[in-house]
Amino acid sequence: MAERQERRKRVRVALSGTQIVRTHEGLEAHLLDLSLQGARIAHFGILRPGAACFVHLPADMGALMLPVRVLWCVIYGAEWRSDGERHLRSHSGLGFTTLTAPQQTVLAGILEQVRAEDRLLLESYAPSA
């Protein structure tokens, strides 16, 4: 089987999906991965590819409000929610549009911190010699 070549130019950091982000319309989403170019989120409903919006990162990630464009949206299924309605479950890819230099600096720091935490976690599970 041929290996799939990675198209990304920058490293993305996988997250546990426990980080909650919000769009400008108040849509609550789980942050799945993050890079200097964009993010992937899991959410209910559909985001229209090409739409411009903002993503608000939580306070423990720097409380940034970042401008994004929806690159893609894939429906993974549907489920009944506590409101008694059936909602579509989706993943969307978001690309950052016009980040300022300070936003890029803070984002780079967040990514480095997550990578460092991942390395520490992996080292804690490594067998002792």
N, C-alpha and C positions, 0 to 999 in steps of 0.2 A: 504494500500500500504506500502510495506517495505521501510524503509529509506535506502538510499544509504550511505554506510560507507565511510568516507573520508580516502583515503590511504596515504595522505601526512603526514609526520612527523612534518613538520614545517609550520607555518602560512604563507599564501600568501596574498599579498596586491593587491586588485583590483584597477586598474587605469582607468582613463577616456578614454584611447586610444588616447589621444592627444599627448602623448610623442612619438617622432619619434626615432627609433633606426636604425642602419645600420649594415648589416653583412659585412664580409670581402670582399665580391664580390660587395658591393655597393647596395645590395637589401635594399630598404627602407621599414620599417615595423612600425606598430603602436603597442606599448607596452600595452598589456591588463592586465596582472598581473605579479607580481614579488615576489620571495621568496629567501631565502638563498640557495635554491637548484636549482632554474631555473626561467624560464619566459615563458609566453604565448604571442605570437605575431599574429597579423593579417597582411596579405601581399598579393601581387599578385604573381602568379606563384606557383611552387611546390618546397619544400625543401625535399630532400631525407632522410628518417629516417636512422640514423646511421652516417650521414655525420658530420664531425667536422668542425667548423667554429668559428668565433669570433662575438660577438655583441658589438657594440659601443654605450654606453649610452650617452645621450646628456649632455652638459656642466652643465645644471641646476640640473642634477642628479649625478654629480661627474666626468663626462667625462671619464668613465671607459671603457676599452676594455677587455671584459671577454670571456674566452674560453668556448664554449658550444658544445654539441652534440645534433643533432636533434633527439628527441625521437619519435615524431609522426607528421603527417601532414594530415589535413582533408580539402577537397575542399568543400566550401560552395556555390559556384555558379560561374557565369562568368558575366562580364560586358564589355561594349564597353568603351574604354578609349579615351582620347583626341588625341592619335596618330592614331586613326582609326582602331586599332586592338582590338580584343576580348581577354581579359585576365581572367585567373582563379583567383578567390578570395579564399584565404585559411587561416586557422589558424594552427599554429605549436607550439608544446611544445618543449622547449629547456632545457636541463639539464647542469648546470655548471660542468666542468670537473676538472680542477686543479686550483682553486683559491688560490692566495697567502694570507697570513695572513693580509697584508694591504688591499687587495681587499675585503676580508671578512668583515673587520672592516668598510670600507667605505660603503659597501652594507648594512650591519646591520644598520648603521646610516641613510641611505636613507630610509630603511623600517620603522624605528622608526619615522622619520620625517613625512612620508606619513601618518602613523597611527595617529600621533598627530594632523595633519591637518584635518584628517577625524573626530576625536573626537571633535575638535573645531567646525567644520561645523555642526555636529549633534547637539551639544549643542546650537548653534545659532538658530536651527529650533525647539528646544524643547519648548513647551508651558510654559509660565511663570505662577507660582502659585500665 
